[in-house]
Amino acid sequence: MGYCGLIVRGKSRVPVSVKKKSKVLERGPKTSNLFCGLDYHQFAKHMNLDWQVCSRARLSRDARFDGKFFIGVLTSRVYCRSICPAPTAKEKNVRYFPSAAAAAEAGFRPCLRCRPECSPGTPAWLGTSNTVSRALRLIDESALEDGGVEVLAERLGVGSRHLRRLFLRHLGATPSAVAQTRRLDFAKKLIDETRLPMTQVALASGFGCVRRFNAGIRKVYHRTPTQIRRLARQPSIQPENQYLFRLRFRPPYNWNGMLAFLAPRATPGVEGVDRGSYRRSISLNGNHGCVEVSLDEKNDAVTVRVQFGDPRSLFLITERIRAMFDLNADWADIVQSLTTDPVLAKRVEDEPSVSRSASKARLLLRVGW
């Protein structure tokens, strides 16, 4: 498997030349509230990032590492995905972060070229402690809006200070910072990929008002939402209450195998598989609609067409589709683990893109909507 799958296991290793320079404390910009005054390399030791693996993946633009880590460029103060097409920065000018929230907390802003908000979900989040994984699922369900970090920690059975420590250890950012980054990422996706009015974009992405939405976008991207939309490649005009999204995955992805599993188990009148696409009806908060999911092999993504009357449910719908088709999975790691089993090893050799999402997909199909 080469060096794939090692990124979240090894300890941080930094070249001697870089370590010498780290004696001087690096202060973040004024927008930074986490890394300001901290030695980056001392902090990196606790983030479970292997410097050598990150560097090799960045230089080769390996798509298998997309979303596993993010690259902060000191000269431009932006953070990028490992597959960013921009000219490669020198190693001494880059810093590696385990999540987009950690890079944002360090004072870096998202790259407008590679669009970090479009990267697959970070599998490191799925491999952290059970408490952090459960907290992230609750954050996706707007748990922080019900009472903040204290209420979230109480639901998890831990103290709020301990929960913050766990998030900093595994993700490099606090729960509030992770939630804010997710809101901004989805808002940016709606600005780029839909023609929703900015008022509805603000509500759909979880901002309580347009003023907070405008302030958040301007602070992070140094542009207004309208200016960002002008820079984006506008999609074709969709009918009212219809939306088109592209959700990316890490290759290889066994799309035909997924459809072959879903087709004979489809609930009549609710879901179906036809001509390489999956369709089903959905119902959320008293509203009804439908979704269609198909493969966009050229872009390593699935194309999701959503017809739904309430744009505030779009985030939840896209996240459930992402979980249902296991788009955050690291298939190389899964195959490596399955090959250690003498019974499964033969089947893995016959079909290397083995999906772990069969049981989870059925659960989501039955009770998720």
ZAMARGU-4260 file (C-alpha; in steps of 0.2 Angstrom, whole numbers, plus 5000, padded with zeros to 4 digits):
<rodrens>
0) 5000/5000/5000 | 5015/5011/4999 | 5014/5025/5012 | 4995/5027/5011 | 4986/5026/5028
5) 5001/5030/5039 | 4997/5048/5041 | 4987/5047/5058 | 4998/5034/5066 | 5015/5040/5067
10) 5023/5053/5077 | 5028/5070/5070 | 5045/5070/5063 | 5053/5086/5058 | 5070/5088/5048
15) 5084/5095/5059 | 5085/5111/5048 | 5067/5115/5052 | 5069/5110/5070 | 5083/5123/5073
20) 5072/5137/5066 | 5058/5132/5077 | 5067/5138/5092 | 5060/5155/5089 | 5041/5155/5094
25) 5030/5158/5079 | 5016/5170/5082 | 5000/5169/5072 | 4991/5184/5064 | 4979/5195/5073
30) 4965/5183/5068 | 4973/5168/5077 | 4967/5163/5094 | 4974/5146/5096 | 4992/5145/5090
35) 4997/5163/5094 | 5013/5162/5103 | 5015/5143/5102 | 5029/5134/5095 | 5021/5125/5080
40) 5032/5110/5080 | 5029/5107/5098 | 5011/5108/5095 | 5012/5097/5080 | 5019/5083/5091
45) 5002/5081/5098 | 4992/5081/5082 | 4997/5063/5076 | 5003/5070/5059 | 5018/5061/5051
50) 5028/5075/5043 | 5037/5064/5030 | 5020/5057/5024 | 5012/5074/5023 | 5027/5081/5013
55) 5027/5066/5000 | 5008/5067/4998 | 5009/5086/4995 | 5023/5085/4982 | 5014/5071/4973
60) 4997/5078/4975 | 4990/5061/4979 | 4971/5061/4979 | 4971/5047/4992 | 4976/5060/5005
65) 4963/5073/5000 | 4955/5079/5016 | 4967/5069/5028 | 4977/5084/5032 | 4978/5103/5026
70) 4992/5113/5021 | 4995/5131/5028 | 5006/5142/5017 | 5016/5155/5027 | 5019/5166/5013
75) 5001/5168/5007 | 4992/5164/5023 | 4980/5152/5015 | 4977/5134/5018 | 4975/5121/5004
80) 4971/5103/5001 | 4985/5090/4996 | 4979/5091/4978 | 4979/5110/4976 | 4985/5114/4958
85) 4994/5130/4964 | 5013/5130/4962 | 5021/5120/4975 | 5028/5130/4990 | 5044/5127/4998
90) 5044/5115/5013 | 5051/5128/5025 | 5035/5139/5021 | 5022/5126/5024 | 5013/5119/5040
95) 5002/5104/5041 | 4986/5103/5051 | 4974/5088/5054 | 4958/5098/5050 | 4952/5113/5042
100) 4947/5120/5058 | 4964/5119/5065 | 4971/5128/5050 | 4958/5142/5052 | 4962/5144/5070
105) 4980/5146/5066 | 4975/5161/5056 | 4975/5154/5038 | 4961/5157/5026 | 4954/5144/5014
110) 4961/5143/4996 | 4949/5149/4983 | 4957/5138/4970 | 4957/5121/4978 | 4941/5125/4989
115) 4945/5115/5005 | 4926/5114/5008 | 4924/5102/4994 | 4937/5089/5001 | 4931/5072/5007
120) 4928/5071/5026 | 4943/5069/5037 | 4945/5050/5041 | 4956/5055/5056 | 4940/5062/5064
125) 4932/5044/5062 | 4948/5037/5070 | 4949/5047/5085 | 4941/5043/5102 | 4923/5038/5104
130) 4919/5054/5113 | 4926/5065/5099 | 4917/5055/5086 | 4900/5056/5095 | 4903/5074/5098
135) 4906/5077/5079 | 4890/5068/5075 | 4880/5078/5087 | 4888/5094/5080 | 4882/5089/5063
140) 4864/5088/5071 | 4866/5106/5077 | 4869/5101/5095 | 4879/5116/5099 | 4864/5127/5095
145) 4855/5120/5110 | 4866/5126/5124 | 4884/5127/5118 | 4899/5116/5123 | 4893/5114/5141
150) 4877/5105/5136 | 4886/5095/5122 | 4898/5089/5135 | 4884/5084/5147 | 4876/5074/5134
155) 4892/5065/5131 | 4895/5062/5150 | 4911/5072/5151 | 4916/5089/5157 | 4917/5104/5145
160) 4935/5107/5149 | 4940/5089/5145 | 4930/5089/5129 | 4939/5104/5123 | 4956/5096/5127
165) 4950/5080/5117 | 4946/5091/5102 | 4962/5100/5103 | 4972/5084/5104 | 4963/5075/5090
170) 4958/5090/5078 | 4968/5104/5083 | 4953/5115/5087 | 4939/5118/5099 | 4921/5111/5097
175) 4915/5129/5093 | 4929/5132/5080 | 4925/5115/5072 | 4906/5120/5071 | 4910/5137/5064
180) 4922/5130/5051 | 4909/5118/5045 | 4896/5132/5044 | 4907/5142/5034 | 4912/5128/5022
185) 4894/5123/5018 | 4890/5142/5016 | 4904/5143/5003 | 4898/5128/4994 | 4880/5135/4993
190) 4887/5151/4986 | 4898/5142/4973 | 4886/5128/4968 | 4868/5136/4970 | 4859/5152/4966
195) 4851/5153/4982 | 4848/5171/4989 | 4861/5176/5002 | 4848/5177/5015 | 4843/5158/5012
200) 4862/5153/5011 | 4864/5161/5028 | 4849/5151/5036 | 4854/5135/5027 | 4872/5135/5033
205) 4867/5138/5051 | 4870/5156/5054 | 4856/5165/5065 | 4856/5181/5054 | 4863/5188/5038
210) 4874/5200/5048 | 4884/5186/5056 | 4885/5177/5040 | 4892/5192/5030 | 4904/5195/5044
215) 4910/5177/5045 | 4913/5176/5026 | 4922/5193/5025 | 4933/5188/5040 | 4938/5171/5033
220) 4939/5175/5014 | 4942/5194/5014 | 4928/5195/5002 | 4909/5198/5003 | 4898/5183/4998
225) 4893/5192/4982 | 4911/5194/4977 | 4914/5176/4980 | 4899/5171/4969 | 4905/5182/4955
230) 4922/5172/4955 | 4913/5155/4955 | 4909/5146/4939 | 4890/5148/4940 | 4881/5131/4937
235) 4867/5130/4925 | 4850/5137/4932 | 4841/5124/4942 | 4822/5125/4944 | 4815/5131/4960
240) 4818/5121/4975 | 4831/5110/4966 | 4849/5109/4970 | 4865/5101/4962 | 4880/5096/4973
245) 4896/5086/4970 | 4902/5076/4985 | 4919/5070/4983 | 4927/5054/4989 | 4944/5046/4989
250) 4948/5034/4975 | 4946/5019/4972 | 4927/5019/4975 | 4916/5004/4970 | 4901/5013/4964
255) 4894/4998/4954 | 4896/4987/4969 | 4887/4999/4980 | 4872/5000/4968 | 4873/4981/4966
260) 4870/4980/4985 | 4856/4993/4986 | 4846/4987/4971 | 4839/4971/4977 | 4835/4978/4994
265) 4826/4994/4988 | 4810/4998/4997 | 4796/4998/4983 | 4788/5015/4981 | 4802/5023/4991
270) 4819/5020/4983 | 4826/5012/4967 | 4841/5010/4957 | 4840/5013/4938 | 4853/5017/4924
275) 4868/5019/4936 | 4859/5031/4948 | 4851/5029/4965 | 4834/5038/4969 | 4823/5039/4984
280) 4810/5050/4992 | 4814/5059/5008 | 4804/5067/5022 | 4811/5079/5035 | 4803/5091/5047
285) 4786/5089/5039 | 4793/5093/5021 | 4794/5080/5007 | 4806/5079/4993 | 4818/5067/4983
290) 4836/5064/4980 | 4846/5056/4965 | 4864/5051/4967 | 4875/5047/4952 | 4893/5044/4949
295) 4905/5059/4943 | 4920/5048/4939 | 4930/5062/4931 | 4930/5072/4947 | 4931/5058/4960
300) 4914/5063/4966 | 4895/5058/4967 | 4883/5070/4959 | 4868/5073/4971 | 4852/5081/4964
305) 4840/5087/4978 | 4822/5092/4976 | 4817/5099/4993 | 4806/5114/4998 | 4816/5120/5014
310) 4834/5125/5011 | 4838/5124/5029 | 4838/5105/5028 | 4851/5104/5014 | 4866/5102/5026
315) 4858/5088/5035 | 4853/5080/5018 | 4870/5081/5011 | 4878/5074/5027 | 4866/5059/5027
320) 4870/5055/5009 | 4889/5057/5013 | 4887/5044/5027 | 4875/5033/5018 | 4888/5030/5003
325) 4903/5031/5015 | 4911/5045/5005 | 4923/5049/5020 | 4931/5032/5020 | 4949/5028/5017
330) 4948/5013/5006 | 4967/5009/5006 | 4966/5008/5025 | 4951/4997/5025 | 4958/4985/5012
335) 4974/4984/5022 | 4965/4980/5038 | 4953/4967/5029 | 4968/4958/5021 | 4974/4953/5038
340) 4959/4941/5040 | 4962/4924/5032 | 4944/4922/5027 | 4942/4940/5020 | 4959/4941/5011
345) 4953/4931/4996 | 4938/4941/4993 | 4948/4957/4995 | 4960/4951/4982 | 4945/4948/4970
350) 4937/4965/4974 | 4949/4977/4981 | 4936/4991/4983 | 4927/4983/4997 | 4914/4994/5005
355) 4912/4994/5024 | 4896/5004/5023 | 4883/4990/5019 | 4875/4989/5036 | 4876/5007/5039
360) 4868/5011/5022 | 4854/5000/5027 | 4851/5008/5044 | 4851/5025/5036 | 4839/5019/5022
365) 4827/5013/5035 | 4827/5026/5049 | 4838/5040/5043 | 4825/5050/5034
</rodrens>
